[in-house]
Amino acid sequence: MRNIWVVRAGKGGAFADEFEKTGIAAIGFSSRKDVSSLRSRDAFLSELTREHPNMKKGRLVVWASQLYRFVHEVQEGDLILTPVTDTREIMIGTCAGPCQYDPNRQGVLPHTRSVTWTDRIPRDKLSGRAKNSAGSALTLFSMDEHRAEIEAIAAGQELGEVASAGSDEGPGLQLYEDVRGQADELISDKIAHMDPFDFEELVAALLRSMGYFARRTEEGPDRGVDVIAQSDALGLESPRIKVQVKQRSQRASAGDLRNFIATLRQPDRGLFVSTGGFTREALYEAERTPSGRSVTTLNRDEFIELLTQHYQRLEPEAQAMIPLKKIFIPVD
């Protein structure tokens, strides 16, 4: 029986198009050597500890486990799913080869497997539970618990034909997961159709709900900074956070990031919000920001997660921009 794996294509799915074009799935964590000869999780952990001596052990344990699974547990014939954030799709393919180390991809997901990509499906085709499972932040994880559903979709069947299959979850929890998945989609649609200036104000309001003093900059020619946030009301304390907001379906490019980074002056910090996600080159630009001018990227799903977490603390005017209502569902 083949296994089912989700392999993320970098932050925000930035490498998804490359995966599809070149027929691979790939992960990183270790970029300096081939680790396929290592045979245990402890060996992977020791190698990563040597490579990342300042990294917290808890994170290294997670990295070692995922890298071990990619090298040794993923098998030829297994189904591979890769989320595409900007189009809200999921690529489906079949693993077609063993793990290989590509030295030409050092620093950019060097551990690869050949994959025969066969389809892209809308995330809406998945049930609420499967959609939420696929949204895990892990780079590599199993989706075997949703085997019947994923196998049916991969075979071209409609979800309704398998949705009634037995579930070990109570009806309340199933309803909760379904509602949550649909709610995320509806929130995403509302954000996509908001006036751009209103969305900038929503970003500022979210930052205020998180404890910052934030304001939208004056309307006019785009100078690369849409919102300014500070930790004190008078703006006397450092660092100041400059925010650029891109509300569009296209991914933010490396050029977008470089132009934004050019507006930062030490000790400024940057936050780049892009509802269309980011290209891999853009994420690389954010990671290599010169010392003292760090930039954090926030895609649509990450923004929605923060919005729902802090919604109750939003100002009434901000809540009116995107009205949400809490519901209570009994679960076993």
N, C-alpha and C positions, 0 to 999 in steps of 0.2 A: 504494500500500500504506500503510495507516494505521499510525502509530506507537503505542507503548504507553508511558505515563508513570505513574510514581508521584508523587503530589502529597500531601505530608504535611499534616495538618490541625493544625499547631502541635505543641508538645511534648506527647507522649503522646496525640495525636489529639484534643485538647481541643475542636477546632472541627468535628469530624466530623459531629455531629448537625446543626449549623448548615449545613454544606455540603449535606447531604442535604435538609434542610427548605427551604432557599432556592434550591437548584439551582445551586450555584456550586462552584468550587475557587478557592482564593486563597492568595497568598504575601505575605510582607512584605519585609524588608531596607531598602527605601526607603519612607518614609511621608509625605514632604512634597510630592511632586509627581508628575505623570504623566510616566513615562519612555518611553512608547511611541514617541515621535519619535526616540529615540536609535537609531542603526543599527549600532553595532559594540560588541563586548565592551569595547574600550578606552574608549569613551564612557560605558558603564555604570560601568566602574571609576572613571573620573574623577568621575562624579556621586556615587558612593557614598563616594569618598575625601573629597569636599567635605562630605558630610553626616556622615561618621563620621571626623573627622580623627585621633582617638586610637586607632582600631582597627588591629590588625596587618594589613599588606598581604596576607599569605597568606590570611587569612580574607576580606578584601574581594574578592580575586580569585575565590574560590569563590562568594561571594554574587553578584558581578557576572555570572558565568557562568550561575548558576541563574536569575537574574532575566532575563537575555537570552534564555535558552531558553524561559522561560514566555511572554515577550512575542512572540518571533519564530519559535521552532521548533515549539512546540505548535500544531497546526492543527485546524480544525473537522473532526470525524469521527474524531479520534484517541481511543483508549481511555484513560480516566483511572482509576487505582486509588488509593484512599485507605485506609490501614490505620486500624482502630478498635481502639485498644489495650485498652480495658477489656473488650470483648466478644470480643477476639481474632478479629475478622472483617476482611474487606477489602471496601470498597464498590467497585462497578464501574459506570462511566458512560461517556458519550460526550461529548466536547467539542462544544459547540453554539454557540460564538461567539468573537469576537476578544477580546483582552485589553482590559480597561477599568480605569480608575482611579476608585475610589470615595472621595471626600474624607470621607464620613461614617464611613469605617473607618480613619481616620488612627491609626496606632499599633497597629492590629489587622488585619494582612494586607489592605492596601488594593488590591492588584492582583488582579483577579478575572477569571474566565472562566465563562461559562454552561456548565453540565454537566447532561445528562439522566442522572440516576442510575437504573439499572435493576435492580440486584441487590446483595445482601450475601452473601458466601460465607464459611464458616469458613476460617481460615488453613490448617487441616489438609488442605483440598482441594488445596493446592499441593504440588508435590514439594519435597524438602528443599532443592535448589539454588534453586528459585524463592522459597521461603519465606525463605531466608537473604538472597537478593538484595533482597527487599522489605523486609528489616529494616535496610537502610542508614540511616545517620543523616542523610543529605542530605535537604533539603526537597523537591527535585525531581530526578528522575533517570529514565533510560530503562530499560525492561524488555523491549526488543526482542529480546534474546537468548533470552527465554522465549516468543517469539511464538506458536509452535504450541500450547503448553500454555495460555496465557492466552486466546487466541482460542477454543480448544475449550471452556474453562470458561465464557467469556462467552456461547457459543452453547448452553450447557446440556448439553454432553457430559461424560461421566465422564472423569476424568484417566487412567484405565487405558487408554482408547481411544487416547491420544496419548503415553503415557509411554514407549512402546517406540520412539518416533521417534528418528532418529539423533542422537547427541551427539558433540561433538568432545572430550569429556573422557574420561579413562580410567576404567575401572570402579571402581578404588580411590577416586578422588576423588568419583565419583558416590555411592558407598556412604558415604563420609565425610560429604558434605553431607546425605544422607538421615538418617543416624544423628544428626547434630548437630541437625537440625530436630526430629526426634522426641524427642531428649533434652531440648531446651528445653521442649517441651510437657509431658513427664513431670515435670520439675522444677517447672514452674508448677502442675501438679495437686497435687504434694506440699505445696507452700507453701500452696495454697488450703485444704488440709485439716489443716494444723497447728493445734495448740492456740495461741490468741492469745498466751499468756504464753511459750510455747516459741518462737514466732516473734520476740517481742521479745528473747529471749535470743540467738536466732540473729543478729539485727541487731547486738547488742552484741558477739557473738563475731566477726562479720565486721569490725567496727571494730577489735577487738583484733588481728586478723590483719593489718590495715593499719597497725599500729604505734601505735594509740591505747590509752590505759588507759580501758576502758569497762565500765560496769556497768548492769544494769537497776535502775530505782528500785523501791522497796518497793511491793508490791501494795496496792491500795486504791482510793479514789475517783480517777477520772481527772483529774489536774490538768494534763493537756496535755503532760507530759514523761514518757516511758517509759524512756529511756536517757540517761545522762550520759557523755560522752566527754571526755578531757583528754589533753594531750600529755605530762604527767609524772605519775608515780605518786602524788605528794602533792597534786596539784591546785593547785599554786602558780603555774603559768604560765597566761597567757591566750593565746587566748580559750578559754572552755569551750564545748563543743558540746552543745546540748540536742536530743534526738531524740524526735519523736512518731511512733508506728507505728500505721498503720491497716491491718489485715488484713481486707479486705472486698471485695465485688464492685462496690460503688458508688464513683463518683469522689468524691474529697475536694472539698469546696465552698469557696467564698471565706470563708464563715463559719468553717469549720474552720481555715483558714490564719490568719484574723484572731485567733481565740482562741489559737492557738499563738504567734503573734508577740507577743501580749500577755504571754506568760510570759518573754520574753527581756529581759535587762537588759544594757546595754552593759558590757563588750565581748562578750557572748554571741553565739554563732553558732547557727543552727538547721538541722536536717536533718529533713525531713518525708518519711517513707516511706509510700506508699499503694499497695497491691497492685491497687487498682481504678483507679489513675490519678488525674487531676485535671481539674476543669472548667477552661475557659479563664479564667473569673473568678478561680479559685484561683491559677492560674499568674500572672495579672496581679498579684494581691495579693503573691505571692512576689517578683515583680520590683520592686514599688514599696515594698519594706520600707524603713523609715526608715534613714538613714545610721547605720552602726555596728551594725546588727542584721540582717545578711544571712541569707537562708534559701535552702537548696538543696533541690530536690524530687527524689524518686527513685521512679519507678514500678516495676511488677513486672519488666518486661524489663530495665530498667537495674540493678535489684537482682540479678537472675539473672546478668547479665554480670559484675558485681563478684564475686558468689559463686563463679562458676567460675574467675575469674582468681586468686582468693586461697584457693581451697579447700584446697590442700596445706598452707597455713599455719594453717588452722583447728585449734582444740583438738580432741582426740579426742571429747570429749563433744558438741561442736557438729557434728562430722562424723556422729556417730551419729544426730543429729536428721534428717539428710537424706543418707543414704548414697549416695555417688557412686563410680563405678569408672572409672578411665582405661583406654582401649583404644587399641591401635596398629593403624593400617590402612595397608598399603602403597599408595603412590600413585606415578604416573609423573611 
